[in-house]
Amino acid sequence: MKDVKIGGTGFTGSEIILGIMRMDALTVDEAVKVLETAKESGINYIDSADVYGSGKAEEVFGAALKKSSLTADDFAIQSKGGIFKDPARGGAATRYDFSKKYLLETVDGILQRMGVDHLDSFLLHRPDALMDPAEVASAFDELQNSGKVRHFGVSNMNPGQVALLQSAVSQKLLINQLQVSVMHTGPIDFGIHTNMTDARSIDHDGGILEYSQLHQMTVQAWSPFQYGQIEGTFINNPDFPEVNAALQKLADKYGVSKNAIGAAWILRHPAKIQVIAGTMNPEHLKDTATGADVQLTRQEWYDVYLAAGNDLP
């Protein structure tokens, strides 16, 4: 598996990322197997967030890393913060919080749970309507100067929000996490439908893929096998026979799984998108990782795109 330059810098990571959102459901021994399978498959990048499993996902990760044959140096370790979930309201998210105090406390909690002394990257998880860019800049500077965080990025932000934040912070924002998949193609659709008046011509994201390419900002695709707003997987879902048939045809051709083709489809985009694989099944993870070795042709990419229910104007 190839490594990609994150944000066009010397910071690198594998094309496929292991997302540990569901690791809280595993035993430590099960998590050890996932981490070791990831490493064996060429995956050297971990993605987390402080809210995954209300922090338990990071605790299990930390315990598994300590028990495994691996060390923190085997991975680029990334987490996200900025979502406040209120235990008094059943753990519901009640605000987004990019205040300096909250961000500093968030990173300290992440480091403690994961059992590491620094994060290779820290991302702001969701746009905070009350964001003060200067306050975020102060937090980033303190985190970097203390050695707790090496690189920074965002998640689910549009170009205007990224540009506003970048105008204040001294560090280059290297990453933006966005939902992208065969069945979630909005950031791609509107470009294809430029100068049209149909629904797919509506730009909901501000041209974020084009912006990312212009500014050498690495996009990381979350929920790469989900449709809609994470309603469920489209892989082997009888509600999506056409796209599954197209994926199976290519899976047979390349000798891999449908998940691998779904990942290869994302990787084929010239934005050099990383794919976050969130499976906790070692065999599924191994299968998905093989997608990094598949180079789809242009026609194969478009065949999958059309089979997913899209059209060409």
Helices and strands as residue ranges (DSSP letters): E 3-5, G 6-8, E 12-14, E 16-19, G 23-25, H 28-40, E 45-47, G 52-55, H 56-67, G 72-74, E 76-81, E 83-86, G 87-89, E 92-96, H 100-114, E 119-124, H 133-145, E 149-155, H 159-166, E 173-179, H 186-192, G 199-201, H 208-214, E 218-222, E 226-227, E 232-233, H 241-254, H 258-267, E 274-277, H 282-289, G 290-293, H 298-307
